[in-house]
Amino acid sequence: MNAHLQIMNLAMPLIGTLNQAQGALFSAVIDAVQEEITAQVRPDADPTQCDDSLVLAAVLLSVSAMRKLMDSDISDFTAGTLKVGLRDDRSAYAQMAERLIAPWRADGFAFRGVSG
């Protein structure tokens, strides 16, 4: 199963029923999230070790982004210049996704724990 379809299947129970237009938008959101996550992963990251975490992170970020779009959480609106500002996404899903991909990020440090 390709990653896009896997993400879509895992996300649907969290996002709920979508109409056709929302489904098309959600598909585009998934693609964008996958690109964003892929761009953050270190080049030397072993796909066999991080694929499950990256897929789950993509699910969580996709659902968080889609909910944000559907809720129209607009924090600022100026009619003259048509300015729309959305609040930063600090949802629990987005925070969990960030923690999931942290060990494989090219620009960060993550403490994974010590066994024993």
Backbone torsions as a table, in degrees:
resi	resn	phi	psi	omega
1	MET	NA	133.9	179.8
2	ASN	-73.9	160.2	-173.5
3	ALA	-63.6	-39.0	-179.5
4	HIS	-59.1	-48.4	-179.8
5	LEU	-65.7	-39.4	177.9
6	GLN	-62.5	-44.1	178.6
7	ILE	-63.0	-45.2	179.6
8	MET	-59.0	-46.7	-178.6
9	ASN	-64.4	-38.6	178.9
10	LEU	-73.7	-31.2	-176.4
11	ALA	-79.9	-29.7	-173.0
12	MET	-57.3	-41.0	176.8
13	PRO	-63.2	-27.6	179.9
14	LEU	-82.4	-31.9	-174.9
15	ILE	-92.2	-27.5	179.5
16	GLY	88.5	-168.5	-176.6
17	THR	-75.1	133.8	178.7
18	LEU	-120.5	145.6	172.7
19	ASN	-78.5	178.7	-174.5
20	GLN	-61.2	-44.6	-179.9
21	ALA	-64.8	-42.1	177.9
22	GLN	-64.9	-37.4	178.1
23	GLY	-62.7	-41.4	177.6
24	ALA	-65.0	-42.2	177.3
25	LEU	-63.3	-42.6	-179.9
26	PHE	-62.5	-38.7	177.0
27	SER	-61.8	-42.3	177.5
28	ALA	-66.6	-38.3	177.4
29	VAL	-61.6	-44.0	178.9
30	ILE	-59.3	-46.0	178.9
31	ASP	-59.2	-44.6	-179.4
32	ALA	-64.8	-41.8	179.2
33	VAL	-64.7	-42.1	177.9
34	GLN	-59.9	-43.0	178.5
35	GLU	-63.9	-42.5	179.6
36	GLU	-61.3	-46.4	-178.9
37	ILE	-66.8	-44.4	-179.6
38	THR	-59.2	-38.4	-179.8
39	ALA	-67.2	-22.8	-177.5
40	GLN	-89.1	-15.8	-174.4
41	VAL	-78.7	137.3	177.1
42	ARG	-58.6	144.4	179.5
43	PRO	-63.6	-26.8	-178.0
44	ASP	-92.0	6.0	-179.7
45	ALA	-66.8	134.2	179.7
46	ASP	-81.8	114.9	-178.1
47	PRO	-56.0	-31.6	-179.2
48	THR	-68.4	-23.8	179.6
49	GLN	-90.1	-26.0	-171.6
50	CYS	-116.1	-8.6	-175.6
51	ASP	-56.7	-46.1	-178.7
52	ASP	-61.4	-42.6	179.1
53	SER	-66.4	-40.0	-179.7
54	LEU	-67.9	-38.2	176.9
55	VAL	-65.0	-46.3	179.6
56	LEU	-63.7	-40.9	176.9
57	ALA	-61.5	-40.2	178.0
58	ALA	-64.6	-38.9	176.6
59	VAL	-60.2	-51.7	-176.0
60	LEU	-63.7	-43.8	179.7
61	LEU	-68.6	-37.2	178.5
62	SER	-65.0	-44.6	178.7
63	VAL	-64.9	-43.4	179.8
64	SER	-61.2	-46.0	-179.9
65	ALA	-64.5	-42.4	-178.9
66	MET	-67.0	-40.9	176.7
67	ARG	-61.3	-40.1	178.7
68	LYS	-61.1	-44.1	178.9
69	LEU	-66.4	-41.8	-177.7
70	MET	-71.5	-33.2	-179.4
71	ASP	-79.6	-14.2	-177.7
72	SER	48.7	55.0	-178.8
73	ASP	-75.3	70.5	-176.3
74	ILE	-84.3	126.6	-179.1
75	SER	-102.8	-11.8	-178.8
76	ASP	-155.5	137.7	178.3
77	PHE	-146.4	122.3	177.0
78	THR	-121.4	117.1	-173.8
79	ALA	-70.1	-37.2	-175.5
80	GLY	-61.7	-42.8	-178.5
81	THR	-111.2	5.5	-177.7
82	LEU	47.7	69.4	177.9
83	LYS	-105.2	125.4	177.1
84	VAL	-124.4	125.9	177.3
85	GLY	-120.2	132.3	176.7
86	LEU	-102.9	144.0	177.1
87	ARG	-65.3	154.5	175.6
88	ASP	-59.1	143.5	-179.4
89	ASP	-85.2	98.3	177.2
90	ARG	-114.2	31.7	179.4
91	SER	-65.2	160.8	178.2
92	ALA	-60.1	-37.1	178.6
93	TYR	-62.9	-45.7	-178.7
94	ALA	-65.5	-40.2	179.0
95	GLN	-65.3	-40.7	178.4
96	MET	-66.5	-40.1	178.5
97	ALA	-60.9	-42.1	178.1
98	GLU	-61.0	-41.1	178.3
99	ARG	-66.8	-35.3	-178.9
100	LEU	-66.8	-38.8	-176.9
101	ILE	-91.1	-9.7	-177.1
102	ALA	-51.7	-42.2	-177.6
103	PRO	-64.7	-20.0	-176.2
104	TRP	-111.6	8.3	-179.4
105	ARG	-73.7	142.8	179.0
106	ALA	-74.3	-24.6	-172.2
107	ASP	-111.2	15.9	-174.2
108	GLY	-142.4	-176.8	178.8
109	PHE	-128.9	137.9	176.5
110	ALA	-137.6	133.6	176.3
111	PHE	-89.9	118.3	-175.4
112	ARG	-96.3	-7.6	-178.8
113	GLY	100.4	165.0	-179.3
114	VAL	-124.4	128.4	178.9
115	SER	-88.4	155.8	174.8
116	GLY	108.5	NA	NA
